Amino acid sequence: MKDPRIECGDLCNFHFCLVLHMPNFELQQQPKYPIVTLDTDTPIKDQRLQQLLTQYGCMTLCVRSLEGETKRGGFFFCLKKDASVNQIALESMEGELIDYFSLPNLVRFVNHVAGLMFDSEVLNFCQQKINFKQDR
């Protein structure tokens, strides 16, 4: 049965689905950490992300393009340094742990997800781990 909220099609050999109406959901805290906006059209470097993590400790990183409306959205990453495992936790907006990353792997992940640099290993990780997580 076709969901009337979703329109699918093919364009230039890419299959796509357009969500016509967003599903209803509630976030308990929007977002959990302070929003830190990074406007860039080039891949983020390890040093830049390390600088932000040192400055904020935990943050909701919003990566967006250089051009556009001032109040535009972007790609949001809820990040928290976790000294107990010497890694950085990626969390959902609700604070649920998604996974731990080393700084270099987190930079690869953010750059891939934000469309700044394709990474086939990160794509595999997203397909095999993150996409299989179920909404609660």
NUVOMAR-837335 format. One record per atom (N, C-alpha, C, O): x, y, z; atom name. Coordinates in nm, 2 decimals, always signed. Each point is the difference from the previous one (the first is absolute). Example, Ala and Ser with C-alpha at 12.3 -4.5 7.8 and 13.67 -1.06 7.14 Angstrom:
<drentis>
+1.32:-0.57:+0.78:N $
-0.09:+0.12:+0.00:CA $
+0.09:+0.12:+0.00:C $
+0.10:+0.00:+0.07:O $
-0.14:+0.11:-0.14:N $
+0.09:+0.11:+0.00:CA $
-0.08:+0.11:+0.08:C $
+0.05:+0.11:+0.01:O $
</drentis>
This chain:
<drentis>
+0.08:-0.12:+0.00:N $
-0.08:+0.12:+0.00:CA $
+0.09:+0.12:+0.00:C $
+0.09:+0.02:+0.08:O $
-0.12:+0.08:-0.17:N $
+0.08:+0.12:-0.01:CA $
-0.03:+0.10:+0.10:C $
-0.12:+0.03:+0.03:O $
+0.22:+0.02:+0.04:N $
-0.02:+0.11:+0.10:CA $
-0.02:+0.13:-0.07:C $
+0.09:+0.04:-0.08:O $
-0.20:+0.03:+0.09:N $
-0.03:+0.12:-0.07:CA $
+0.09:+0.12:+0.04:C $
+0.00:+0.10:-0.07:O $
+0.08:-0.12:+0.18:N $
+0.09:+0.11:+0.04:CA $
+0.13:-0.01:-0.07:C $
+0.08:+0.09:+0.02:O $
-0.05:-0.19:-0.09:N $
+0.13:-0.02:-0.07:CA $
-0.02:-0.01:-0.15:C $
-0.08:-0.08:-0.05:O $
+0.16:+0.15:-0.02:N $
+0.00:+0.00:-0.15:CA $
+0.14:-0.05:-0.04:C $
+0.10:+0.05:+0.04:O $
-0.10:-0.16:-0.12:N $
+0.12:-0.06:-0.04:CA $
+0.02:+0.01:-0.16:C $
-0.10:+0.01:-0.07:O $
+0.22:-0.01:+0.03:N $
+0.02:+0.00:-0.15:CA $
+0.15:-0.02:-0.03:C $
+0.08:-0.03:+0.09:O $
-0.05:+0.04:-0.22:N $
+0.14:-0.02:-0.04:CA $
+0.04:+0.12:-0.08:C $
-0.08:+0.06:-0.07:O $
+0.20:-0.01:+0.10:N $
+0.06:+0.12:-0.07:CA $
+0.14:-0.03:-0.02:C $
+0.08:-0.02:+0.09:O $
-0.04:+0.02:-0.22:N $
+0.15:-0.01:-0.04:CA $
+0.05:-0.13:+0.07:C $
+0.11:+0.01:+0.06:O $
-0.18:-0.12:-0.07:N $
+0.05:-0.13:+0.05:CA $
+0.01:+0.00:+0.16:C $
+0.06:-0.10:+0.05:O $
-0.12:+0.20:+0.02:N $
+0.00:-0.01:+0.14:CA $
-0.15:-0.01:+0.04:C $
-0.09:+0.07:-0.05:O $
+0.07:-0.17:+0.15:N $
-0.13:-0.01:+0.05:CA $
-0.02:+0.09:+0.12:C $
+0.09:+0.02:+0.08:O $
-0.20:+0.05:-0.07:N $
-0.02:+0.09:+0.11:CA $
-0.14:-0.01:+0.05:C $
-0.09:-0.05:-0.06:O $
+0.07:+0.09:+0.19:N $
-0.13:+0.01:+0.06:CA $
+0.00:+0.14:+0.06:C $
+0.09:+0.05:+0.07:O $
-0.20:+0.02:-0.09:N $
-0.03:+0.13:+0.06:CA $
-0.11:-0.01:+0.10:C $
-0.11:-0.05:-0.03:O $
+0.15:+0.09:+0.15:N $
-0.10:+0.00:+0.11:CA $
-0.09:+0.12:-0.01:C $
+0.05:+0.11:+0.01:O $
-0.18:-0.13:-0.04:N $
-0.09:+0.12:-0.02:CA $
-0.05:+0.05:+0.13:C $
-0.02:+0.12:+0.01:O $
+0.01:-0.20:+0.09:N $
-0.05:+0.05:+0.13:CA $
+0.09:-0.07:+0.11:C $
+0.02:-0.12:+0.00:O $
+0.04:+0.20:+0.08:N $
+0.09:-0.06:+0.11:CA $
-0.09:-0.07:+0.10:C $
-0.11:+0.04:+0.03:O $
+0.16:-0.16:+0.02:N $
-0.08:-0.07:+0.10:CA $
+0.00:+0.08:+0.13:C $
+0.09:+0.08:+0.03:O $
-0.19:-0.10:+0.05:N $
-0.01:+0.07:+0.13:CA $
+0.08:-0.07:+0.10:C $
+0.00:-0.13:+0.02:O $
+0.09:+0.20:+0.05:N $
+0.08:-0.05:+0.11:CA $
+0.03:+0.12:+0.09:C $
-0.01:+0.11:-0.03:O $
+0.05:-0.15:+0.15:N $
+0.03:+0.10:+0.10:CA $
+0.14:-0.02:+0.05:C $
+0.04:-0.11:+0.04:O $
+0.04:+0.21:-0.03:N $
+0.13:+0.00:+0.06:CA $
-0.01:+0.05:+0.14:C $
-0.06:+0.11:+0.02:O $
+0.12:-0.18:+0.07:N $
-0.01:+0.05:+0.14:CA $
+0.08:+0.12:+0.02:C $
-0.04:+0.09:+0.08:O $
+0.15:-0.08:-0.15:N $
+0.09:+0.12:+0.01:CA $
+0.05:+0.03:-0.14:C $
+0.06:-0.09:-0.06:O $
-0.08:+0.21:+0.02:N $
+0.04:+0.04:-0.14:CA $
+0.10:+0.10:-0.01:C $
-0.03:+0.12:+0.03:O $
+0.15:-0.14:-0.06:N $
+0.08:-0.12:+0.02:CA $
+0.05:-0.01:+0.14:C $
-0.01:+0.09:+0.08:O $
+0.08:-0.20:-0.05:N $
+0.05:-0.03:+0.13:CA $
+0.12:+0.10:+0.04:C $
+0.01:+0.04:+0.11:O $
+0.08:-0.02:-0.21:N $
+0.12:+0.08:+0.02:CA $
-0.01:+0.13:-0.08:C $
-0.08:+0.01:-0.09:O $
+0.16:+0.09:+0.13:N $
+0.00:+0.13:-0.07:CA $
+0.03:-0.02:-0.15:C $
+0.09:-0.09:-0.04:O $
-0.15:+0.16:-0.05:N $
+0.02:-0.01:-0.14:CA $
+0.12:+0.08:-0.04:C $
+0.01:+0.12:+0.04:O $
+0.08:-0.18:-0.11:N $
+0.12:+0.06:-0.05:CA $
+0.00:-0.01:-0.15:C $
+0.00:-0.11:-0.05:O $
-0.01:+0.22:-0.02:N $
-0.02:+0.00:-0.15:CA $
+0.13:+0.01:-0.07:C $
+0.08:+0.09:+0.04:O $
-0.05:-0.18:-0.13:N $
+0.12:+0.01:-0.08:CA $
-0.04:+0.01:-0.15:C $
-0.06:-0.10:-0.06:O $
+0.08:+0.21:+0.00:N $
-0.04:+0.02:-0.14:CA $
+0.13:-0.02:-0.09:C $
+0.10:+0.06:+0.02:O $
-0.11:-0.16:-0.11:N $
+0.11:-0.04:-0.08:CA $
-0.04:-0.07:-0.12:C $
-0.11:-0.07:+0.00:O $
+0.18:+0.08:-0.11:N $
-0.02:-0.07:-0.12:CA $
+0.12:-0.10:-0.03:C $
+0.00:-0.07:-0.10:O $
+0.09:+0.07:+0.20:N $
+0.12:-0.09:-0.01:CA $
+0.00:-0.09:+0.11:C $
-0.05:+0.03:+0.11:O $
+0.12:-0.15:-0.12:N $
+0.00:-0.10:+0.11:CA $
+0.06:+0.06:+0.13:C $
+0.09:+0.09:-0.01:O $
-0.15:-0.13:+0.12:N $
+0.05:+0.04:+0.13:CA $
+0.13:-0.07:+0.03:C $
+0.01:-0.12:-0.03:O $
+0.08:+0.19:+0.09:N $
+0.13:-0.06:+0.04:CA $
-0.01:-0.04:+0.15:C $
-0.08:+0.05:+0.08:O $
+0.16:-0.15:-0.05:N $
+0.01:-0.05:+0.14:CA $
+0.03:+0.11:+0.10:C $
-0.07:+0.00:+0.10:O $
+0.16:+0.09:-0.13:N $
+0.03:+0.11:+0.09:CA $
-0.12:+0.09:+0.03:C $
-0.01:+0.04:+0.11:O $
-0.07:-0.02:-0.21:N $
-0.12:+0.09:+0.02:CA $
-0.10:-0.06:+0.10:C $
-0.05:+0.06:+0.09:O $
+0.02:-0.19:-0.12:N $
-0.09:-0.07:+0.09:CA $
+0.06:-0.02:+0.14:C $
-0.08:+0.01:+0.10:O $
+0.21:-0.04:-0.09:N $
+0.06:-0.01:+0.13:CA $
-0.01:+0.14:+0.08:C $
-0.03:+0.00:+0.12:O $
+0.05:+0.11:-0.19:N $
-0.01:+0.13:+0.06:CA $
-0.14:+0.02:+0.05:C $
-0.01:+0.05:+0.12:O $
-0.09:-0.08:-0.19:N $
-0.14:+0.02:+0.04:CA $
-0.03:-0.09:+0.12:C $
-0.07:+0.04:+0.10:O $
+0.11:-0.17:-0.10:N $
-0.02:-0.09:+0.11:CA $
+0.07:+0.05:+0.13:C $
-0.05:-0.02:+0.11:O $
+0.17:+0.07:-0.13:N $
+0.08:+0.05:+0.12:CA $
-0.08:+0.12:+0.05:C $
-0.01:+0.02:+0.13:O $
-0.04:+0.07:-0.21:N $
-0.07:+0.12:+0.04:CA $
-0.13:-0.03:+0.07:C $
-0.03:+0.06:+0.10:O $
-0.05:-0.15:-0.16:N $
-0.13:-0.03:+0.05:CA $
-0.02:-0.13:+0.08:C $
-0.09:+0.00:+0.08:O $
+0.17:-0.10:-0.10:N $
-0.01:-0.12:+0.07:CA $
-0.12:-0.09:-0.05:C $
+0.02:-0.11:-0.04:O $
-0.14:+0.17:+0.03:N $
-0.11:-0.07:-0.06:CA $
-0.07:+0.11:-0.08:C $
-0.01:+0.12:+0.04:O $
-0.04:-0.16:-0.16:N $
-0.07:+0.10:-0.09:CA $
-0.09:-0.07:-0.09:C $
+0.02:-0.12:-0.03:O $
-0.11:+0.20:-0.03:N $
-0.08:-0.05:-0.12:CA $
+0.06:+0.08:-0.11:C $
-0.03:+0.11:-0.03:O $
+0.12:-0.18:-0.05:N $
+0.07:+0.06:-0.11:CA $
-0.10:+0.00:-0.12:C $
-0.05:-0.10:-0.04:O $
+0.03:+0.22:-0.01:N $
-0.08:+0.02:-0.12:CA $
+0.09:+0.04:-0.12:C $
+0.05:+0.11:+0.00:O $
-0.03:-0.20:-0.09:N $
+0.08:+0.02:-0.12:CA $
-0.09:+0.04:-0.11:C $
-0.09:-0.08:-0.04:O $
+0.12:+0.19:-0.02:N $
-0.08:+0.05:-0.12:CA $
+0.09:+0.07:-0.10:C $
+0.11:+0.04:+0.03:O $
-0.16:-0.02:-0.15:N $
+0.07:+0.06:-0.10:CA $
+0.03:+0.15:+0.03:C $
-0.07:+0.06:+0.08:O $
+0.16:+0.00:-0.15:N $
+0.04:+0.14:+0.02:CA $
-0.12:+0.09:-0.04:C $
-0.02:+0.10:+0.06:O $
-0.04:-0.13:-0.17:N $
-0.11:+0.08:-0.06:CA $
-0.14:-0.04:+0.06:C $
-0.02:-0.12:+0.03:O $
-0.07:+0.22:-0.03:N $
-0.13:-0.04:+0.04:CA $
-0.07:+0.10:+0.10:C $
+0.07:+0.09:+0.05:O $
-0.19:-0.12:-0.02:N $
-0.08:+0.08:+0.09:CA $
+0.07:-0.01:+0.14:C $
+0.05:-0.10:+0.04:O $
-0.05:+0.21:+0.03:N $
+0.06:+0.01:+0.13:CA $
-0.05:-0.10:+0.10:C $
+0.08:-0.06:+0.07:O $
-0.21:+0.03:-0.07:N $
-0.06:-0.09:+0.10:CA $
-0.02:-0.14:-0.06:C $
-0.08:-0.07:+0.04:O $
+0.16:+0.03:-0.14:N $
-0.01:-0.13:-0.06:CA $
+0.05:-0.11:+0.09:C $
+0.07:+0.03:+0.10:O $
-0.12:-0.15:-0.13:N $
+0.05:-0.11:+0.08:CA $
+0.13:-0.06:-0.06:C $
+0.07:+0.07:-0.07:O $
-0.04:-0.19:+0.11:N $
+0.12:-0.06:-0.05:CA $
+0.00:-0.15:+0.05:C $
-0.11:-0.06:+0.02:O $
+0.22:+0.01:-0.01:N $
+0.02:-0.14:+0.05:CA $
+0.04:+0.01:+0.15:C $
+0.10:+0.06:+0.03:O $
-0.18:-0.12:+0.06:N $
+0.02:+0.01:+0.14:CA $
+0.07:-0.12:+0.06:C $
-0.04:-0.11:-0.03:O $
+0.14:+0.13:+0.11:N $
+0.07:-0.11:+0.07:CA $
+0.01:+0.04:+0.14:C $
+0.07:+0.10:+0.04:O $
-0.13:-0.19:+0.05:N $
+0.01:+0.03:+0.14:CA $
+0.13:-0.08:+0.05:C $
+0.00:-0.12:+0.00:O $
+0.09:+0.20:+0.05:N $
+0.14:-0.06:+0.03:CA $
+0.03:+0.03:+0.15:C $
-0.03:+0.11:+0.05:O $
+0.10:-0.21:+0.01:N $
+0.04:+0.02:+0.14:CA $
+0.13:-0.07:+0.02:C $
+0.01:-0.12:-0.03:O $
+0.09:+0.19:+0.08:N $
+0.13:-0.07:+0.03:CA $
-0.02:-0.09:+0.12:C $
-0.06:+0.04:+0.10:O $
+0.11:-0.16:-0.12:N $
-0.01:-0.10:+0.11:CA $
+0.14:-0.04:+0.04:C $
+0.06:-0.09:-0.06:O $
-0.01:+0.15:+0.17:N $
+0.14:-0.03:+0.04:CA $
+0.01:-0.15:+0.05:C $
+0.11:-0.05:-0.01:O $
-0.21:-0.01:+0.05:N $
+0.01:-0.13:+0.06:CA $
+0.04:-0.10:-0.11:C $
+0.06:-0.11:+0.03:O $
-0.10:+0.13:-0.15:N $
+0.04:-0.09:-0.12:CA $
+0.09:+0.07:-0.10:C $
+0.03:-0.05:-0.10:O $
+0.01:+0.18:+0.14:N $
+0.09:+0.08:-0.09:CA $
-0.06:+0.01:-0.14:C $
+0.08:-0.01:-0.10:O $
-0.21:+0.02:+0.09:N $
-0.06:+0.02:-0.13:CA $
-0.11:+0.10:+0.00:C $
-0.03:+0.06:+0.11:O $
-0.04:-0.04:-0.22:N $
-0.10:+0.10:-0.01:CA $
-0.13:-0.08:-0.02:C $
-0.01:-0.08:-0.09:O $
-0.09:+0.11:+0.17:N $
-0.13:-0.06:-0.02:CA $
-0.09:+0.08:-0.09:C $
-0.01:+0.12:+0.01:O $
-0.05:-0.20:-0.11:N $
-0.10:+0.06:-0.09:CA $
-0.13:-0.04:+0.06:C $
-0.03:-0.12:+0.02:O $
-0.06:+0.21:+0.01:N $
-0.13:-0.03:+0.06:CA $
-0.11:+0.05:-0.09:C $
+0.02:+0.09:-0.09:O $
-0.14:-0.15:+0.11:N $
-0.12:+0.05:-0.07:CA $
-0.04:+0.14:+0.07:C $
+0.05:+0.03:+0.10:O $
-0.15:+0.04:-0.16:N $
-0.04:+0.12:+0.06:CA $
-0.06:-0.02:+0.14:C $
+0.00:+0.09:+0.09:O $
-0.05:-0.22:-0.06:N $
-0.06:-0.03:+0.13:CA $
+0.11:-0.04:+0.10:C $
-0.04:-0.03:+0.11:O $
+0.16:+0.02:-0.16:N $
+0.11:-0.04:+0.09:CA $
+0.03:-0.15:+0.00:C $
+0.08:-0.05:+0.08:O $
-0.14:-0.03:-0.17:N $
+0.04:-0.14:-0.01:CA $
+0.13:-0.02:-0.07:C $
+0.02:+0.06:-0.11:O $
+0.07:-0.14:+0.17:N $
+0.13:-0.03:-0.06:CA $
-0.02:-0.07:-0.14:C $
-0.07:-0.10:-0.01:O $
+0.13:+0.16:-0.09:N $
+0.00:-0.07:-0.13:CA $
+0.13:-0.08:-0.01:C $
+0.00:-0.12:-0.04:O $
+0.12:+0.18:+0.06:N $
+0.13:-0.07:+0.00:CA $
+0.11:+0.09:+0.05:C $
-0.02:+0.13:+0.02:O $
+0.13:-0.19:+0.01:N $
+0.12:+0.08:+0.04:CA $
+0.09:+0.00:-0.12:C $
+0.01:-0.09:-0.08:O $
+0.07:+0.21:+0.06:N $
+0.09:+0.02:-0.11:CA $
+0.13:+0.05:+0.06:C $
+0.00:+0.08:+0.09:O $
+0.11:-0.11:-0.16:N $
+0.12:+0.07:+0.02:CA $
-0.01:+0.13:-0.08:C $
-0.09:+0.01:-0.08:O $
+0.17:+0.09:+0.11:N $
-0.01:+0.13:-0.07:CA $
+0.01:-0.02:-0.15:C $
-0.08:+0.05:-0.07:O $
+0.18:-0.12:+0.02:N $
+0.01:-0.01:-0.15:CA $
-0.12:-0.07:-0.06:C $
-0.04:+0.04:-0.11:O $
-0.01:-0.14:+0.17:N $
-0.12:-0.07:-0.05:CA $
-0.12:+0.08:+0.01:C $
-0.09:+0.00:-0.09:O $
+0.08:+0.08:+0.19:N $
-0.12:+0.10:+0.02:CA $
+0.01:+0.10:-0.12:C $
-0.11:+0.03:-0.06:O $
+0.23:+0.02:+0.04:N $
+0.01:+0.10:-0.11:CA $
-0.04:-0.06:-0.14:C $
-0.07:+0.06:-0.07:O $
+0.11:-0.19:+0.05:N $
-0.04:-0.07:-0.12:CA $
-0.15:-0.01:-0.01:C $
-0.06:+0.02:-0.10:O $
+0.00:-0.06:+0.21:N $
-0.15:-0.02:+0.01:CA $
-0.07:+0.13:-0.03:C $
-0.09:+0.01:-0.08:O $
+0.13:+0.10:+0.15:N $
-0.07:+0.13:-0.02:CA $
+0.02:+0.05:-0.14:C $
-0.10:+0.04:-0.06:O $
+0.22:-0.05:+0.01:N $
+0.02:+0.04:-0.14:CA $
-0.08:-0.08:-0.10:C $
-0.06:+0.06:-0.10:O $
+0.04:-0.19:+0.12:N $
-0.08:-0.08:-0.09:CA $
-0.14:+0.03:+0.01:C $
-0.07:+0.03:-0.10:O $
+0.01:-0.02:+0.22:N $
-0.14:+0.02:+0.03:CA $
-0.04:+0.14:-0.05:C $
-0.11:+0.02:-0.06:O $
+0.20:+0.08:+0.08:N $
-0.04:+0.14:-0.04:CA $
+0.03:+0.02:-0.15:C $
-0.02:+0.11:-0.05:O $
+0.06:-0.21:-0.02:N $
+0.03:+0.01:-0.15:CA $
+0.12:+0.07:-0.03:C $
+0.01:+0.06:-0.12:O $
+0.09:-0.05:+0.21:N $
+0.12:+0.08:-0.03:CA $
+0.11:-0.09:-0.06:C $
+0.08:+0.05:-0.07:O $
-0.08:-0.18:+0.10:N $
+0.09:-0.09:-0.06:CA $
-0.05:-0.15:+0.01:C $
-0.03:-0.05:+0.11:O $
+0.01:-0.01:-0.22:N $
-0.05:-0.14:+0.00:CA $
+0.11:-0.09:+0.06:C $
+0.12:+0.02:-0.02:O $
-0.17:-0.12:+0.09:N $
+0.08:-0.10:+0.07:CA $
-0.07:-0.13:-0.01:C $
-0.10:-0.02:+0.07:O $
+0.15:-0.07:-0.14:N $
-0.07:-0.13:-0.02:CA $
+0.00:-0.08:+0.13:C $
-0.10:-0.07:+0.02:O $
+0.20:+0.08:+0.06:N $
-0.01:-0.08:+0.13:CA $
-0.10:+0.06:+0.09:C $
-0.07:-0.07:+0.07:O $
+0.05:+0.20:-0.07:N $
-0.10:+0.06:+0.08:CA $
-0.14:-0.03:-0.05:C $
-0.09:-0.03:+0.07:O $
+0.08:+0.03:-0.20:N $
-0.13:-0.05:-0.07:CA $
-0.04:-0.14:+0.05:C $
-0.11:-0.02:+0.04:O $
+0.21:-0.07:-0.04:N $
-0.02:-0.13:+0.04:CA $
-0.05:-0.01:+0.15:C $
-0.09:-0.07:+0.04:O $
+0.16:+0.15:+0.04:N $
-0.03:+0.01:+0.15:CA $
-0.15:+0.05:+0.01:C $
-0.07:-0.06:+0.08:O $
+0.04:+0.16:-0.15:N $
-0.14:+0.06:+0.01:CA $
-0.10:-0.11:-0.04:C $
-0.11:-0.01:+0.06:O $
+0.14:-0.06:-0.17:N $
-0.10:-0.10:-0.05:CA $
-0.01:-0.12:+0.09:C $
-0.11:-0.05:+0.02:O $
+0.22:+0.01:+0.04:N $
+0.00:-0.12:+0.08:CA $
-0.02:+0.02:+0.15:C $
-0.04:-0.10:+0.06:O $
+0.06:+0.22:-0.01:N $
-0.02:+0.02:+0.14:CA $
-0.11:+0.10:+0.03:C $
-0.10:-0.03:+0.07:O $
+0.12:+0.15:-0.12:N $
-0.09:+0.11:+0.04:CA $
-0.14:-0.02:-0.06:C $
-0.10:+0.03:+0.07:O $
+0.09:-0.06:-0.20:N $
-0.13:-0.02:-0.06:CA $
-0.08:-0.11:+0.06:C $
-0.12:+0.00:-0.02:O $
+0.18:-0.09:+0.09:N $
-0.07:-0.11:+0.06:CA $
-0.05:+0.03:+0.14:C $
-0.08:-0.08:+0.06:O $
+0.12:+0.19:+0.00:N $
-0.05:+0.04:+0.13:CA $
-0.15:+0.04:-0.02:C $
-0.04:+0.06:-0.09:O $
-0.04:-0.10:+0.19:N $
-0.14:+0.02:-0.01:CA $
-0.04:+0.12:+0.09:C $
+0.05:+0.02:+0.11:O $
-0.15:+0.06:-0.16:N $
-0.05:+0.11:+0.07:CA $
-0.08:-0.06:+0.12:C $
-0.07:-0.11:-0.01:O $
+0.08:+0.17:+0.12:N $
-0.07:-0.05:+0.12:CA $
-0.12:+0.10:+0.03:C $
-0.07:-0.03:+0.10:O $
</drentis>
